[in-house]
Amino acid sequence: MGGAGLFASFRHHDAQVLHDAGWFIEAMSVGMVEPDHLVLAAADLDAGTAWLEQHLGVALTAGGKHVRMGTHNRLLGLGDNFYLELIAIDPAAAAPGRPRWFGLDTLQGADRPRLIHWVARSDDIVRDVAACSEALGEILSMERGDYRWRISVPGDGHLPGEGLVPTLIQWDVPFHPAQRLPDERCRLMKLEGFHPQPARIRAALDSLGLGSRLDVHSCPADDPAQLVAYLRTPRGLVELD
């Protein structure tokens, strides 16, 4: 959020956020659509990784390249079947011939990584894309290494719900990226969002059965939508925005 920056210690919020942690963890364990990962965007992957590792006090793990989108990433495990993805445009990759996912083509030159989005896991992505009250886009087949998945991507690459309505993913392999990541003792305690039209966002989340996963608040009409996550790390509780 404000002046403390991307990762700042919020000691006066610790008690409330840690109290809320049980709410988020319990919510993750039920339902047909589940939180899958957080998405941070960086203008440069190496610089973003260095900045993020310094502030978290843990190392990110090499991910790989998404040839179809011209992007690459690094990852951080956040517990069972949940992780953080730091993603950036790959300057060595060929242009994808279509807008990149997660609005990366329109990302302004940020001075540090930004939490722009989240992704939810579906066991029937065709059903759930159709059920969502917010347009999630077409379903694309993707691969990286031995991973295979399908994911919803709007044709113009924009973020659904200005980042607050999750992209949907269906993993088509019997393993999950988080299962292969080292445990750096980081966990997501709470996820919340701010939007000028909170009722619209809540309706979209409810249509996916995700109403309890994101705490949505109203913000002034001229303020941009914003996603905020609270992480427990070896350095204590930090805020990610």
Phi and psi in degrees as a GROMACS rama.xvg file:
@    title "Ramachandran Plot"
@    xaxis  label "Phi"
@    yaxis  label "Psi"
@TYPE xy
-84.8341  -143.872  GLY-2
-57.7963  -18.6452  GLY-3
-73.1546  -13.8651  ALA-4
92.245  -172.612  GLY-5
-61.0518  -51.2692  LEU-6
-122.501  103.179  PHE-7
-129.191  148.466  ALA-8
-78.5733  130.658  SER-9
-117.365  72.8649  PHE-10
-62.1054  -34.6154  ARG-11
-73.5312  -11.9838  HIS-12
-99.2664  -6.39636  HIS-13
-55.3789  -47.9289  ASP-14
-61.5609  -45.2701  ALA-15
-67.4  -42.8058  GLN-16
-66.5068  -42.1907  VAL-17
-66.1821  -33.4849  LEU-18
-62.9028  -40.0377  HIS-19
-74.3719  -13.7443  ASP-20
-59.9842  -39.5838  ALA-21
-60.4882  -35.6681  GLY-22
-60.9594  -45.1628  TRP-23
-70.9388  -45.0267  PHE-24
-63.7025  -41.2897  ILE-25
-64.2485  -42.029  GLU-26
-61.5008  -34.0808  ALA-27
-68.0258  -18.1619  MET-28
-92.9194  -1.23311  SER-29
-128.696  162.887  VAL-30
95.4334  164.185  GLY-31
-86.1307  -23.1175  MET-32
-114.187  125.634  VAL-33
-126.654  148.84  GLU-34
-56.9848  135.351  PRO-35
-115.388  -50.7908  ASP-36
-162.332  159.696  HIS-37
-91.9547  149.877  LEU-38
-120.759  116.569  VAL-39
-106.636  140.099  LEU-40
-112.67  140.807  ALA-41
-129.269  149.457  ALA-42
-70.1175  -30.7193  ALA-43
-139.926  127.809  ASP-44
-65.9823  -43.7184  LEU-45
-65.3607  -45.7537  ASP-46
-65.9197  -40.81  ALA-47
-63.9599  -39.4906  GLY-48
-63.5524  -46.2857  THR-49
-59.8871  -43.159  ALA-50
-64.8581  -45.1508  TRP-51
-67.2102  -42.8999  LEU-52
-63.1166  -38.1572  GLU-53
-63.0423  -40.828  GLN-54
-80.0993  -30.1069  HIS-55
-85.5351  -28.3848  LEU-56
77.356  19.0687  GLY-57
-136.656  163.609  VAL-58
-94.9315  140.526  ALA-59
-85.5662  156.311  LEU-60
-103.176  139.765  THR-61
-57.2623  136.501  ALA-62
-101.883  -99.8613  GLY-63
174.788  -161.748  GLY-64
-110.488  143.208  LYS-65
-107.432  93.0018  HIS-66
-59.5188  -39.3077  VAL-67
-66.5813  -25.0159  ARG-68
-111.105  -6.77581  MET-69
65.8074  38.0657  GLY-70
-129.492  166.7  THR-71
-144.691  165.793  HIS-72
-149.895  168.386  ASN-73
-135.202  157.566  ARG-74
-130.895  156.166  LEU-75
-140.535  122.953  LEU-76
-69.3123  139.326  GLY-77
-123.867  27.7839  LEU-78
115.954  -166.038  GLY-79
-62.884  118.496  ASP-80
53.7809  35.3803  ASN-81
-148.971  140.054  PHE-82
-156.324  172.469  TYR-83
-110.823  135.004  LEU-84
-115.805  124.587  GLU-85
-100.759  120.212  LEU-86
-127.148  149.73  ILE-87
-152.7  160.352  ALA-88
-66.2224  134.784  ILE-89
-87.2913  110.976  ASP-90
-67.2313  -17.275  PRO-91
-90.5761  -5.87485  ALA-92
-89.5102  153.587  ALA-93
-69.6027  148.078  ALA-94
-58.9586  137.476  ALA-95
-74.3833  -12.1933  PRO-96
77.5691  12.0514  GLY-97
-159.323  162.746  ARG-98
-60.0735  138.193  PRO-99
-71.6669  157.998  ARG-100
-70.6267  167.556  TRP-101
58.7949  24.0722  PHE-102
62.1355  23.8883  GLY-103
-66.75  -25.4156  LEU-104
-68.8194  -23.2982  ASP-105
-103.398  2.279  THR-106
-66.3846  123.262  LEU-107
-75.8021  157.374  GLN-108
-63.7511  88.446  GLY-109
-76.8447  149.321  ALA-110
-80.0102  -9.53471  ASP-111
-161.26  165.61  ARG-112
-60.4599  147.89  PRO-113
-124.156  140.06  ARG-114
-78.1007  108.498  LEU-115
-107.861  -17.2345  ILE-116
-168.291  172.739  HIS-117
-141.784  159.215  TRP-118
-125.082  137.984  VAL-119
-115.519  144.078  ALA-120
-93.2667  131.885  ARG-121
-117.774  150.256  SER-122
-98.8091  -1.14076  ASP-123
-154.567  84.6946  ASP-124
-67.4086  -32.3013  ILE-125
-62.8356  -47.8052  VAL-126
-59.4559  -46.9345  ARG-127
-76.0744  -33.4522  ASP-128
-62.2859  -41.9924  VAL-129
-67.2794  -31.2752  ALA-130
-78.7355  -22.2979  ALA-131
-70.8267  135.806  CYS-132
-75.9923  -12.9696  SER-133
-104.496  135.707  GLU-134
-65.3314  122.28  ALA-135
-102.204  -8.69459  LEU-136
96.2807  -165.418  GLY-137
-85.5092  163.189  GLU-138
-100.727  119.189  ILE-139
-109.829  144.29  LEU-140
-90.0477  132.746  SER-141
-131.701  162.217  MET-142
-153.276  150.731  GLU-143
-153.117  117.09  ARG-144
60.1826  -128.138  GLY-145
-96.036  10.576  ASP-146
-85.1888  141.808  TYR-147
-134.903  132.918  ARG-148
-154.997  163.399  TRP-149
-115.168  144.431  ARG-150
-146.908  145.953  ILE-151
-85.3033  130.63  SER-152
-140.323  117.529  VAL-153
-59.5264  147.513  PRO-154
-58.7162  -31.8237  GLY-155
-95.7215  3.96526  ASP-156
79.2725  4.00159  GLY-157
-68.9307  163.061  HIS-158
-86.1711  121.504  LEU-159
-57.3985  136.366  PRO-160
58.5745  31.7484  GLY-161
54.1099  33.0518  GLU-162
101.897  -15.0588  GLY-163
-89.0134  -24.3628  LEU-164
-92.5151  123.593  VAL-165
-71.7031  146.84  PRO-166
-65.5634  147.511  THR-167
-103.465  143.126  LEU-168
-133.776  144.142  ILE-169
-127.309  116.09  GLN-170
-77.4953  127.579  TRP-171
-105.275  26.8436  ASP-172
-131.784  157.469  VAL-173
-84.2626  22.4276  PRO-174
-141.553  162.355  PHE-175
-124.799  144.608  HIS-176
-53.2031  -37.3545  PRO-177
-62.9583  -26.9327  ALA-178
-69.0641  -19.0465  GLN-179
-103.965  5.35641  ARG-180
-99.7907  142.328  LEU-181
-65.4535  151.565  PRO-182
-85.8137  104.665  ASP-183
-93.222  12.1451  GLU-184
61.9093  38.3413  ARG-185
-111.392  137.338  CYS-186
-140.011  146.429  ARG-187
-82.9639  124.646  LEU-188
-94.937  -37.2899  MET-189
-160.037  147.115  LYS-190
-129.079  129.667  LEU-191
-141.674  159.464  GLU-192
-136.093  157.237  GLY-193
-127.018  130.396  PHE-194
-151.82  142.581  HIS-195
-65.886  -19.8144  PRO-196
-124.025  69.6696  GLN-197
-62.7606  -32.4711  PRO-198
-63.2367  -38.687  ALA-199
-62.3125  -43.3412  ARG-200
-67.8591  -43.2041  ILE-201
-61.8759  -39.1572  ARG-202
-62.833  -41.4879  ALA-203
-65.4229  -42.3832  ALA-204
-64.0184  -41.9152  LEU-205
-62.7554  -35.7172  ASP-206
-66.4298  -19.1455  SER-207
-102.249  0.485517  LEU-208
73.3592  24.2512  GLY-209
-112.425  16.981  LEU-210
-58.2203  -30.2885  GLY-211
-90.4181  -3.15621  SER-212
-85.9624  -25.8985  ARG-213
-128.907  124.259  LEU-214
-84.9983  109.397  ASP-215
-101.9  130.161  VAL-216
-120.285  155.798  HIS-217
-81.4405  148.112  SER-218
-137.554  163.264  CYS-219
-56.4574  149.525  PRO-220
-59.3415  -29.2184  ALA-221
-93.5965  5.31185  ASP-222
-91.5477  144.108  ASP-223
-71.9391  150.81  PRO-224
-62.5285  151.059  ALA-225
-148.605  141.396  GLN-226
-110.655  137.552  LEU-227
-133.504  133.259  VAL-228
-123.81  143.919  ALA-229
-110.864  121.186  TYR-230
-113.012  137.325  LEU-231
-89.1737  125.815  ARG-232
-130.594  170.669  THR-233
-58.7009  -19.6242  PRO-234
-93.4726  3.18557  ARG-235
109.879  -166.625  GLY-236
-81.5927  128.871  LEU-237
-131.634  157.477  VAL-238
-104.849  138.791  GLU-239
-121.965  120.798  LEU-240
